[in-house]
């Protein structure tokens, strides 16, 4: 069992095993996170940026040993609420971002953004860090980089109860065309619009 900070209990032992798809642009069913990780690996291997997915600290409470050689985590708790998904450094700038995916075609649900994440983004901006969200509409095959400022403004309207319309994202964000290497070239947008300031 994994216990989230809001006391929800989720069994991890019964979760289906996911096969990691190979990184192939033709495979439109790839998970968004895999594409981001592939992009980060590309940037790292070419000394462009050092950006990694943040590990979520977990406190293991109970372990079963069905066999001498195998340990099975039965119950665990998240030690603290997570902030955002990714962080690192690019051209001397601190980069911090969250990634969300939806099958919806007209809006991005904000219920998956939490108040502590919004506060974290505000704090990053106060320290002159570069903060944004990558939003992927899987049905449309469209990906956007939305800077933290318009996300925070929209979230504060009703503390994340609404969905953010795609029209708002298109107005305040930047579309990122998917390609082969890197899969999601989000640093091109960071260069042109967030560091360049245009």
N, C-alpha and C positions, 0 to 999 in steps of 0.2 A: 504494500500500500504506500502511495505517496500522498502526503497531506499538505495541501496548499495552505498559504497563510490565512485564507478566508474559511478554513476548517472543512473544505471539500475533501473527500477522500477518493483517491483514484487508484485502482489496482494496476500495478505495472506488470504483474506476472501474467495477466491475461491479455495484454495488449498484443495486437497482431504484429508479427515481425515485418518490417518494411525493407524491401530490397532497394538498395541505392542504385538508381539508374545510371548507366554510363553517360558521360557528358557528350551528348550528340545533339547538335542544333536541330536536326530533323525530328527528333523525338519531342513533340510538342507537349507530352504529358509529364515532362520533368517537373519536379518540385522546385518552387521558387528558391527555397533555401539552398538547394544544391547548386543552382545557377549562381547565387551570390558567393557561395564558398568557392566555386570554380573561378569566379572573377577575382576573388581575393588571392587565390593561389597563383593566378596569372600575374597579378600585380606584385606579389611577393617574389616570385621566381625571376622577375625582370628588374628587381630593385626599384620599383615605382612607388610602392606603399607597403606599410606593414599594418594590416587590418585583420582582426580575428573575431570570431564569434565568442562572446563571453560565456564562460561556463557558469551554470547555475549551481550555487553551493547547496549541497544536500547533506542532511544529517541521517545516517543510517541507524535505524533503531533495532531491527530484527533481521537476522540472517539464518536461513535454513541450509543445512549441508546434506542434500539428498545422497551425495556420494562424496568420498574423501577428496576427490579432485575437483569438485564443483561446489561453488557457493552460490546461493540464490537469495537476492535481497527480497524480503517479504514486506517490510514496512520501512518507510523513510519519510522525512519531513524536509521541506524547503526551509533553510535556515533564515532566509530573509527574502523579501519581495525583490524580484529582478528589476533592473533598470531598463536598459535597451539591449538589443540583440548583439550589436557589433560596435567595436571601438578600435582605434589605432591612430597612426600618424601618417600624414601625407604632406610632403614639402614643408615640414616643420609645423604643420597645423594639426591640432587634435581633431579627429573625426569621430563622431558618435551618431549611430543611427539605428532605427528600428525597421523591421520588414514585416509587411502584412500582405496577405493574399486573399482574394475573394473570387467566387464564381459569379457574383452579381454583375450586372452589366450597366447599372446606372448610378451606383453609389458604393462607398466603402463603409461598412459598419464600424462605428467607433467604440462598440462595447468591448472590444479587445484591447483598447488603450485604457490604462489605469491611471488614476490621479497621481500616484507616485512616479509614473513614467513621465507625465507631463511636467511635474516639478523638477525631475532630473533634467529634462531637456531645457527648461528655463535656466537651471543652474549652469549647464554647459554653455549656453549663450552668454550668460553674465561673465563667464571666464574667457570670452572671445573664441570659444570652440566652434567648430562647424558641426551643426546638428540638423538632421533631416530624417524623413521616413521614405523608404522605398515601398511603393504600392503597386501590386500586380493584380490585374484583372485577367484571370486565367481564361475565361470564356472569350474575351475580346482579344487576348494575346497582346495586351497593352501594359506597359510598365512606366511608372512615373516617379520622379524624385520630387517630393514636396518638402520645401524648407520647414524647419520647426516653427517659425513664427506664425504662418497662416494656420498650421495645424493647431497650435496652442490657442490662437484666437477663436477658431471654430469650436474647439473642445470646450472652451470656457462659456460658451453660450448656454449650455445646459448640462455641463459636466459629462459630456460624452454620451448623452442619451440618444442623440440622433445619429443618422448615417450621413456621411459627407458626400454630397452629390459629385458625380464625376465631372460635371461642369465646373464646380468650384476647384477641383483638383487640376483640371486643364487650364483654368484661369490663373492659378497661383503656383502651379508646379511646372515641371519640364518632362516631356515624354522622352524615354530612353529606348531607342530601337534595339531589339535583341539582335545579337550577332554571334559569330562563332568564338572569337578570342579577343577580349574577354566576353563572356556570355552576356553580361550586363555591364556595359561600359559607363558606370555611374560617375567615375572620376572625371570623365569628359565634361559632364554637367557641372560638377564641383569646380573644375578649372574655369569654365566659361562664365558661370553665373554666380557662384558663391565666393570664390577667391577673386575672380576678375571684377565682381561687383556690378555686372551689366544686367 
